[in-house]
Amino acid sequence: MSDEQELQNFFSRVAGGYEKCAVEKIGYIAHERLPQRLLQLKQTQAKANSEADGNTTPLRVLDLACGTGLCSKAFFAAGCEVTGVDFAPGMIAVASQLPFTELLCQSIEEDLPLPDSSFDLVIAVGVTEFIKLPAAMFRRIQQKLKVGGLCGITLPKPSDNDQELGIISFDLSDYLKFINMDQFEILEVEEFYGWESGHLSELEGLSKPRYRIDYNALYLRKKDQS
């Protein structure tokens, strides 16, 4: 069994207890922080473009590695139409209880069968640490965003425990090299707590060391190429 299949199976198995564990034990905050900030940035953008008044069209959101839908709850509350993508069938099964417009069970490192230039917002939280080809991921995000669309993504900071945890990380300066700056404008970068390892394994009765992973959060806007 490949590492990806093992990871897929693990997240499927812990899906039922994931949200309670993430919020109560891991102290996860990214699922609230990034959606809220993206909505704020989009609202500011709309006001600057005189689009806020009279525009009743729901924002279209693409939630990459949506898991159980934890991030998307803020978007549902704001009246958005959300498409979720996750590679773990167990996660998709839990997410299907929420009002997603569409759910796709596949890796986000594969081509997405979704129309290009069709989303106002793209979010990817807690997944970059498992992405083998970050540059390709950013290209897919660029393809799916509308011109002027916004992206919020968490980027793990390197730690001495990456190999033991089976995760991938780079310095922020290296992540920025994966992004085509002719296509994206950086709006903001912030730093905050990411997650602490070991807690999810307890859902399966396993005891593993506690290692802290911190995040940079990156907010991007797709430029007009015309």
N, C-alpha and C positions, 0 to 999 in steps of 0.2 A: 504494500500500500504506500502511495506517495505521501510526502509531507502535506501536500495540499488536501488530499483525501482525508488524512488523519485530522487536519484542522477542521475541515468541513463536517466530519462526523462528530467531532468534539462539540462544535457550536450547535449542531442539531440536538445533541443529547442534553445540553445545559439550557436550551432555549426557554423551557418552561419556568426556570428560576432565574433567568438572566437579569431581568429588570430589577427585581427586588435585591439581588446580590450587588448589581452595579451601583445602585443608588444608596443602599443602606450599608454595605460593607466596603465597597471600593471607594465610595465617596465621589462617584463620577459626576462631573458638571458639564462636560463638553456637549452633551445632548440638549442642554438648555442654552448654554452660552452662544454657540454658533448659530442656531436657528434664529434666536432673538436678535442677534447682531445683524444677520443677513436681512431680516425683515426691516430693521431700522435703517440700514443702508439703502435698501430699495425704496423705502418711503422717502428718505431724503433725496434720492435721485429723482423720484417722481415729482416731488415738489419743485426741484430745480428745473425740471423740464415742463413744468405746468401741466402735469398729467394726473395729479392727485384728485382733482375735482371732476366728478362725472364719469370716472373710469371704473366700471363695475366688473370688468373682466377679471376672473380669478387668476392669481399668479400660478404658473405651472412650475412645479418643483421636481427635480430628479434627486432622489436620495440613494446615493451609491453605498452599497454595503449597509442597507437599511436595518438589518437585524430584525428585532421584534417590532420596529417602528418607533422606538423611543424618541429619536430626533424629530420624527415627522409629526408627533403630537402637537408641537407648537405651530406647525404649518396648518394642520387641520383646524386648530382653534382660530387661526387667522383667515380661514375660508379658502385656503389654497387647494389646488388639484395636484396630488402627489403621486408620482410613479416611483416605486421602490425596486431595488435590485439587490439580491443577496444570493450567495452560493450555497447556503445551508438550508436544506428543505425544512428542517425543524424550525428555523427562524422564520421562514416564509409562512409556515403554518400558523405561527403565533401572529405575525403581521397581518395575515388575511382576516383577522377579526376587526381590523381597523379600516376606515373608509378610503383605502388607496384606490386611485383611478385604475392602476395596473400594477401587478407584481410580477417580476421576472426572477426565476431561480437560475442564476448563472454567475460565473465569475465576472467581476468588473474589469478583468484583464483581457476579456474577449470582446469582440465587436458587439455593440449593443444594437439590437433590432428596433431602434427608435428613430423617429425623424430627426435629422440634423436641424440645428438652429430653431429649436422648438421649446426650449425651457428658459424661464426667467431666472431661476435659481438652481444651482447644483450644490449639493452638500455631500461631503465625504468625511465622516467622523470615525476615528478609531480603526481605520483600515490601512492607512499608508504604511504602517509598520509590517504589513504582510504583502506589500506590493513589490514584485520583482523588477518591474520596468516602470518606474515613476514617470519618465518622459512620455511613454505611450499613454499612461493614464491621463496626464494633462492634455494630450492631444485629443483624447476622446471627450474630455470635459469641454474643450474649446469647440469641438464639432457640435455638441448637443446644445450649447448655450446660444440664445439669441444675441444679436449685437447689443451691447450694453448690459447683458445678463451678468449676474454675479455668482461667484463661487466662494464657498467657505470650506476649508479643509484643515484637518489637524495633521501636524507633522511631528513625529516623535523626535525628541532630542537624543543623541547618542548616549549610551550608557555602557558600563563594563559588563553588563549582564545580557546583552542582546543575543549572543550565541546560545546561552543556556535557555533563554526564553523563546528562541526560534523566531526572533523578529528582525526587521531590517530598519536601519536608521541612517541618516546622513546629517551633517551640519546644515544649518539653514542656508548658508552660502552655496552649498552643493545642490540642495533642493531647487534653489532659484535658477541654477544652470539647466535644470530639466524643463524649465518653462520658457516658451518662446515669447520673449518680451515684445515682439512685433504684434503679438496677438492679445496679450494681456497687460493690464495696468494693475500694479499692486496698490490696493487701497489702504490696507492696514496689516500689521503684524502684531500679535500679542503673545505673551507667554503665560501659561498657567498649568496647574496640576493636571496630569493625564489620568493615570491609573496605577494601582498597585497589584502586582501579580499574586497568584496563589488562591485567591478567594473563589474563583469559578471552579477550580479543581475540587474544592470542598463539596461542591454540589454532587460530586461523584464519590465522596468519601475519601478523597486523597489529600495528603498534606504536602504542600510544596513551599519553598522559601518565598519570602516577601521581598519583591524588588519594585522600586518606584520608577515609573516612566513619566517624564514631564513632556509637555507639548509646546510647540509653537503653533499658533493658529494663523492661517494666511487667508486674507480676503482679496479676491481678484475681480476685475471687471473685464469683460471681453470687448476689445476695441473694434471699431468700425474699420474694415479693410478696404472699403470702396474708395 
